[in-house]
Each structure stands twice: as structure tokens, then as C-alpha cells.
Amino acid sequence: MTVTRTTVGIVGAGPAGLMLSHLLARAGIDTVAVDHRTRHEIETTHRAGILERDSVRLLVDAGVSSRVLTDGHEHRGIDLRFGGESHRIDFQGLAGASTWLYPQTDVFTDLADARARDGGDVRFGVRGTTVADVTGSPFIRYADDRGTVHEISCDYLVGADGSRSICRHEVPDAVRRRHHREYPYAWFGILCRAPASAPELIYTRSDRGFALISQRTEAVQRMYLQCDPSTDPADWSDDRIWSELQARLAGTDGFRLHEGPIFDKTVLPFRSFVQEPLRHGRLLLAGDAAHTVPPTGAKGLNLALADVRVLAEVLELAVRHDDPDALDGYTRRALTRVWKAQHFSYWMTTMLHVPPGADAFDLRRQEGELAMLVASESGRRYLAEGYTGWPAV
């Protein structure tokens, strides 16, 4: 066995883990991050990404990369489409903010490059990761591809290891509280080779179900339609997908999507989840290890980055000033934003998706809610402020 000593051990080297490692390095605090995935596996997994204003600021101001400003696409609003008509939500006019279309895989690449540039200790492709002694002297153990066992001894342990986290199970049942909400629908997501059908995102509610028109690049587009979680993508031909998307977007304005070859099909079930507290002893949870949200409000990655911004602050106080009590504020500060995002994502999801078994009253009530929203400046502002992100706590 080889043993490494560090101040903060991080399980998970996705965007949350790498951003935390980067921020702590800037504060002069040593970290080691491990992940069972290889860097290539993470970089080649297609993930959408809408970044809030403060997420963009964090990437740029922390010295990770300014590529989001050159390669990303600023979105100054979205379209809500229902009843066959589009209604613009002007983020800049209502909230003085924008979002940026910048895939999560690009955020990861920027962070991985920054850690490599700065000499960060990041270990991808490890096997059999375990953690232990989270209330005493925490450590991480794993095996490399040759079977050699490695131990990382640390003062503090951070679980940033995603929705299948091993770290969150280290919080005893008597201490933790878990909150769940399952949804009776999923997203059928596609990637296609076609020009953009609109300059910004279109969130569509129709009696046939929800649809989201997004982008990936100038030549590759990402689109989603509401489906049953048990849907098998193999059962859907390209013609059937395009026919359904066009029907959900159809309206009196004659709007039509640009079609093209579909090269990726995925069904994405989703749920809401929060585990409290986010700290137990010397273990702290961040990102999807602590909470997940439906993708409708574009909050997942942004919540993870907001978590680690706060976590880096309190860890610096704990380490630099030998003040472990500083960690007590992390749960309160992070969860204030998490529960706002849970509500916003739930609201967007239930407002735009047709529930199974919906009757005529349900359908007309949804249209009434949307009509009330877009007719009210206060309603539009609420959506704009929630979508572009709340001030840091």
C-alpha cells in the first residue's frame, strides 16, 4: 500500500470536485481528488449545460478559463411556447442578467486543464474506492489499474461523487434526513446534425407533452420531449421523433424545426433529492452527492458550483484559522439555495409537463397558469431571476 497525506481528500473529479480543488489550491490548501471514471470517459459523455451568471463569473474570476466567454453563447432570455404561440422572457430587461449555453463537458475540460496546468493531484480511473473514519481521521482507499492499493489520509473529506455517492452513506441513519420526489415522466433527448431552429431555448407546453429546443453547437442541436420513463429509444425512428417534435411546436405562427440526422438518443428519468445535513464530522457533501433536481430549471451544475464556492470559503477558515466550527455554516448557506432551486425546478417541471391521466380541467388549468405568468411583469421577473440565479448567500 502507498500512503499519501493531504489536507482535503475529494471523492469525485467532475466539475464540483475539480472546482473545489482549484479554489482550495488558490488558497494554498493541498488536495487530492479521485474518480473511478477516466478523463476520456467524462469528456466524451454528452451533457447539456446552461450556466447562470455567477457560474460564469466563478470560472473566469477564479482563473479557470475565459473560454466560456468566447466559445459559449450568451442567452439574454428564453421563449415560453404554449397554445401555439411563443412568449419571450427577457432576462436582461427583467433581471439584468444572462445565462450562457456552455456544455458541462466543456466546463469539465476547462477545470481538468486548469488542474493539470497548476500541478493539481487528480487521479482518474481508480477502482474500488472506499472511505472511512469520517468523524476521526478520514481516509480514502482505492486500487489502481495494476491492483496496487493506495490510501489518502486527510484532515477533511469531501464527497463530490455524484448521484450514486458512496460518501453520503457514511452519514448514519440516525443523523441524516433524505427528501425524495419521483416524477412520472422523463425526457427523450436527441442530438442531431442541423442548423439551430432558434437563437435561444424554447420551453414548450402542449397537450401532447413538454418539449425543449436547445443547442449544442452551430451544427449540432439538442432537443428533448416528454416521455414515459419506461420508453425504449430503439422503438422511436427518426421520422417518429421529428413528427412528434414538430407537432408539439406547431402553432399559428407557422414555426417549424430544422430537421437533420439524429445520432444520439437517450431517455433521462429525473427526480428531486436532498440529503441533510451536508456535514457529518469531517465529511462534507457537495453537488449531486447531496442533492439532485429535475433538469427543467437548468439548476444541477449551477448548484454544484455554488456549493463548492461556499465550501471552499468555510474550509479555508477551518484550515487556515484552525476553526472546524466554521464548517457549521456550510449546511445552512448551501441548503438555502438548494431549496430555492428545488422549488423553482419543481414549479417549472409541473407547469410545463402534462401529468399522466390529465383531464380537460388539468390541461386548461396549465394553460391558465402560463397565460397568467406571461401577462404579469412580476411573474416574468420571478422566472427570470430564478433562471439566471439568485445572489450568493
C-alpha positions in Angstrom: 0.0 0.0 0.0 1.1 3.5 -0.8 0.0 6.3 1.6 -0.5 10.0 0.6 -1.1 12.7 3.2 -3.2 15.8 2.2 -5.4 18.4 3.8 -8.6 17.7 1.8 -9.4 14.5 0.1 -12.1 14.7 -2.6 -14.0 11.8 -3.9 -15.3 12.7 -7.4 -13.3 14.7 -10.0 -16.2 16.0 -12.0 -16.9 19.8 -12.2 -17.8 20.1 -8.4 -14.7 18.2 -7.2 -12.3 19.9 -9.6 -13.6 23.4 -8.9 -13.2 22.8 -5.2 -9.7 21.5 -5.7 -8.9 24.6 -7.8 -10.3 27.1 -5.3 -8.5 25.5 -2.4 -5.3 25.4 -4.3 -5.6 29.2 -4.8 -5.9 29.5 -1.1 -2.8 27.4 -0.6 -4.6 24.3 0.6 -3.4 20.8 -0.6 -6.0 18.4 -2.1 -6.1 15.1 -3.8 -9.1 14.2 -6.0 -10.0 10.7 -7.2 -12.6 9.4 -9.7 -13.5 6.0 -10.9 -14.0 7.4 -14.4 -11.2 8.1 -16.8 -10.8 11.7 -18.0 -11.7 10.5 -21.5 -14.9 8.9 -20.3 -16.0 12.1 -18.6 -15.1 14.3 -21.6 -16.9 12.1 -24.1 -20.2 11.8 -22.1 -22.6 14.4 -23.7 -24.0 16.7 -21.1 -26.0 19.8 -21.7 -25.1 23.0 -19.8 -26.8 26.3 -19.1 -24.7 28.4 -16.8 -26.0 31.1 -14.5 -24.3 34.5 -14.4 -22.5 33.7 -11.2 -21.2 30.3 -12.5 -19.7 32.1 -15.5 -18.1 34.7 -13.1 -16.7 31.9 -11.0 -15.0 30.2 -13.9 -13.5 33.4 -15.2 -12.6 35.2 -12.0 -11.1 32.1 -10.4 -8.7 31.8 -13.3 -10.0 28.5 -14.6 -10.7 29.7 -18.1 -12.3 32.5 -20.1 -13.3 30.1 -22.9 -16.9 30.3 -21.8 -17.0 33.9 -22.9 -15.5 33.1 -26.3 -16.9 29.7 -27.1 -20.1 29.9 -25.1 -23.3 31.5 -26.3 -24.9 34.3 -24.2 -28.7 33.9 -23.9 -30.5 37.0 -22.9 -33.8 35.2 -22.5 -35.9 32.2 -23.3 -39.2 31.6 -25.1 -42.2 30.0 -23.3 -44.4 28.5 -26.0 -47.9 27.3 -25.4 -51.2 27.4 -27.2 -49.2 27.5 -30.4 -47.6 30.9 -29.6 -44.2 31.9 -28.2 -43.8 34.4 -25.4 -40.3 35.9 -24.7 -38.9 36.1 -21.2 -36.4 38.9 -21.4 -33.7 38.1 -18.8 -31.8 41.3 -19.3 -34.8 43.5 -19.2 -36.3 41.8 -16.2 -33.3 40.7 -14.1 -30.3 42.5 -15.7 -28.6 39.1 -16.2 -28.0 36.5 -18.9 -27.2 32.8 -19.0 -24.6 31.1 -21.2 -25.1 27.9 -23.2 -21.8 26.1 -22.4 -21.9 22.2 -22.2 -20.9 20.6 -18.9 -18.3 18.6 -20.7 -16.6 21.9 -21.7 -16.7 23.1 -18.1 -15.1 19.8 -17.0 -12.4 20.2 -19.7 -11.6 23.7 -18.6 -11.3 22.6 -15.0 -9.2 19.5 -15.8 -6.9 21.5 -17.9 -6.5 24.1 -15.1 -5.7 21.5 -12.5 -3.1 19.9 -14.8 -1.7 23.3 -15.6 -1.3 24.1 -11.9 0.1 20.7 -10.9 -3.0 19.5 -9.1 -3.1 15.9 -7.8 -6.1 14.4 -9.7 -6.3 10.7 -10.1 -8.8 9.4 -12.7 -9.7 5.7 -13.5 -9.3 4.4 -9.9 -11.0 1.2 -8.8 -12.9 0.1 -5.7 -12.9 3.4 -3.9 -13.9 3.3 -0.2 -13.9 5.9 2.6 -13.7 5.5 6.4 -13.4 7.2 9.8 -15.2 10.4 8.7 -15.6 11.6 12.3 -12.0 11.0 13.2 -9.0 10.8 10.8 -10.7 10.3 7.4 -9.0 8.4 4.6 -9.8 7.2 1.0 -8.6 3.8 -0.3 -8.6 2.7 -3.9 -6.7 0.4 -6.3 -5.0 1.5 -9.5 -5.1 -0.4 -12.8 -2.3 -2.6 -11.7 -4.0 -3.6 -8.5 -1.8 -1.6 -6.1 -3.8 -0.3 -3.1 -3.5 3.4 -2.3 -4.5 5.3 0.8 -5.1 9.0 1.0 -5.1 10.3 4.6 -6.7 13.7 5.0 -8.0 16.2 7.6 -11.2 16.7 5.7 -13.1 14.5 3.3 -15.4 15.9 0.6 -18.0 13.7 -1.2 -18.5 15.2 -4.7 -19.1 11.8 -6.2 -22.4 12.3 -7.9 -25.9 10.9 -7.5 -24.6 7.4 -6.8 -22.4 8.7 -4.0 -20.6 6.3 -1.7 -19.8 9.2 0.7 -23.3 10.2 1.6 -23.9 6.7 3.0 -21.2 7.4 5.7 -23.7 9.7 7.4 -25.6 7.5 9.9 -29.3 6.9 9.5 -29.9 8.5 12.9 -28.4 11.7 11.8 -29.4 12.1 8.1 -32.7 13.1 6.6 -33.5 12.3 3.0 -36.1 14.0 0.9 -37.4 12.5 -2.3 -39.8 13.3 -5.1 -40.2 10.9 -8.1 -41.7 12.2 -11.3 -44.0 10.2 -13.6 -42.3 11.3 -16.8 -38.8 11.5 -18.3 -37.1 13.3 -21.2 -36.4 11.7 -24.5 -33.2 13.5 -25.5 -31.7 13.6 -29.0 -28.6 15.1 -30.7 -29.0 15.9 -34.3 -26.9 17.5 -37.1 -28.9 20.5 -38.2 -28.8 24.3 -38.0 -30.3 26.0 -35.0 -34.0 26.4 -35.1 -34.0 29.4 -32.7 -31.3 31.7 -31.3 -32.2 30.8 -27.7 -34.0 28.0 -25.8 -37.7 27.3 -26.4 -39.6 25.7 -23.5 -42.8 24.3 -24.9 -46.0 23.0 -23.3 -48.6 21.3 -25.5 -51.4 18.9 -24.8 -49.2 16.2 -26.3 -46.5 16.9 -23.7 -43.4 19.1 -23.0 -40.6 19.8 -25.5 -37.4 21.7 -25.1 -35.5 23.1 -28.1 -31.8 23.7 -27.2 -28.5 23.9 -29.0 -25.1 22.2 -28.7 -23.1 23.9 -31.5 -23.8 25.8 -34.7 -24.2 22.5 -36.5 -25.4 20.1 -33.7 -28.7 20.7 -31.8 -30.0 19.1 -28.6 -33.8 18.6 -28.2 -36.0 16.9 -25.7 -39.6 15.7 -25.5 -41.6 14.4 -22.5 -42.0 10.6 -22.5 -42.8 7.8 -20.1 -39.7 6.7 -18.0 -40.0 3.2 -19.4 -39.6 4.4 -23.0 -37.1 2.4 -25.1 -35.2 4.8 -27.5 -34.9 1.9 -30.0 -38.7 2.0 -30.5 -38.5 5.5 -31.9 -37.5 6.0 -35.5 -36.1 9.4 -36.6 -39.3 10.1 -38.6 -41.4 9.4 -35.5 -39.2 11.7 -33.3 -39.4 14.6 -35.8 -43.1 14.2 -36.3 -43.7 14.3 -32.6 -41.4 17.3 -32.0 -43.0 19.2 -34.9 -46.5 18.5 -33.6 -45.6 19.8 -30.1 -44.1 23.0 -31.5 -46.8 23.6 -34.1 -48.7 26.9 -34.0 -50.5 29.7 -35.8 -47.2 31.4 -36.4 -46.0 28.6 -38.7 -42.9 27.8 -36.7 -41.1 24.6 -37.7 -37.9 22.9 -36.6 -34.9 22.4 -38.8 -34.5 18.6 -39.1 -31.4 16.6 -39.6 -29.8 13.2 -38.9 -30.2 12.0 -35.3 -27.0 10.4 -33.9 -27.8 10.1 -30.2 -31.0 9.1 -28.3 -31.3 8.9 -24.6 -34.1 8.6 -22.0 -33.5 10.7 -18.9 -35.7 9.9 -15.9 -35.5 12.5 -13.2 -36.3 13.1 -9.6 -35.7 15.6 -6.7 -33.5 14.5 -3.8 -31.9 16.3 -0.9 -29.9 14.8 1.9 -29.4 16.8 5.1 -27.2 17.8 6.8 -24.3 18.4 4.3 -21.7 17.9 7.1 -21.0 15.0 9.4 -17.8 15.2 11.4 -15.1 15.8 8.9 -17.2 14.7 5.9 -18.9 17.3 3.7 -21.1 16.7 0.7 -21.4 18.8 -2.5 -23.2 18.7 -5.8 -25.2 15.6 -6.9 -23.9 13.7 -3.9 -26.0 16.0 -1.7 -29.0 16.9 -4.0 -30.4 16.4 -7.4 -33.1 18.4 -9.3 -35.1 17.9 -12.4 -33.3 19.3 -15.5 -36.2 21.7 -16.4 -34.8 24.7 -14.4 -31.2 24.1 -15.5 -30.0 24.1 -11.9 -27.9 20.9 -11.4 -24.4 22.1 -12.4 -25.1 25.6 -11.1 -26.0 24.3 -7.7 -22.8 22.1 -7.6 -20.6 25.2 -8.4 -22.5 27.3 -5.8 -21.9 24.5 -3.2 -18.2 24.4 -3.7 -17.8 28.2 -3.7 -19.3 28.2 -0.2 -17.4 25.1 0.8 -14.0 26.5 -0.3 -14.7 29.5 1.9 -15.5 27.6 5.1 -12.7 25.0 4.5 -10.2 27.9 4.2 -11.4 29.2 7.6 -11.3 25.8 9.2 -7.7 25.1 7.9 -6.1 28.5 8.0 -7.6 29.5 11.3 -7.8 26.1 12.9 -11.5 26.6 13.3 -13.5 23.5 12.5 -16.6 25.2 13.8 -16.6 27.4 10.6 -17.8 24.3 8.8 -21.1 24.5 10.7 -22.4 27.3 8.4 -21.9 25.3 5.3 -25.2 23.3 5.5 -27.3 26.3 6.2 -25.8 28.5 3.5 -25.8 25.8 0.8 -29.2 24.5 1.6 -30.8 27.9 1.4 -30.0 28.0 -2.3 -30.7 24.2 -2.8 -34.3 24.5 -1.5 -34.9 27.6 -3.7 -33.7 25.6 -6.6 -35.8 22.6 -5.7 -38.9 24.7 -5.7 -38.0 26.5 -8.9 -37.3 23.2 -10.7 -40.4 21.6 -9.4 -42.5 24.6 -10.4 -41.1 24.7 -13.9 -41.5 20.9 -14.3 -45.1 20.7 -13.1 -46.1 23.8 -15.0 -44.8 22.6 -18.4 -45.2 18.8 -18.3 -48.6 17.1 -18.9 -49.3 14.7 -16.0 -50.3 11.1 -16.8 -54.1 10.8 -16.9 -54.6 14.5 -17.2 -58.2 15.5 -18.0 -59.5 18.6 -19.7 -59.5 20.6 -16.5 -55.8 19.8 -15.9 -54.9 20.9 -19.4 -56.8 24.1 -19.3 -55.6 25.0 -15.8 -51.9 24.6 -17.0 -52.6 27.0 -19.9 -54.2 29.4 -17.5 -51.2 29.4 -15.2 -48.9 30.1 -18.2 -51.1 32.8 -19.5 -51.2 34.5 -16.1 -47.4 34.2 -15.9 -46.5 35.8 -19.2 -49.1 38.6 -18.8 -47.6 39.7 -15.5 -44.3 41.6 -15.3 -43.8 40.3 -11.8 -44.4 36.8 -12.9 -41.9 37.1 -15.8 -39.4 38.7 -13.4 -39.8 35.9 -11.0 -38.9 33.4 -13.7 -36.0 35.5 -15.0 -34.5 35.9 -11.5 -34.8 32.2 -10.7 -33.4 31.0 -14.1 -30.4 33.4 -14.1 -29.6 32.6 -10.5 -30.0 34.2 -7.0 -27.3 36.3 -5.3 -24.7 34.3 -3.3 -25.6 33.6 0.3 
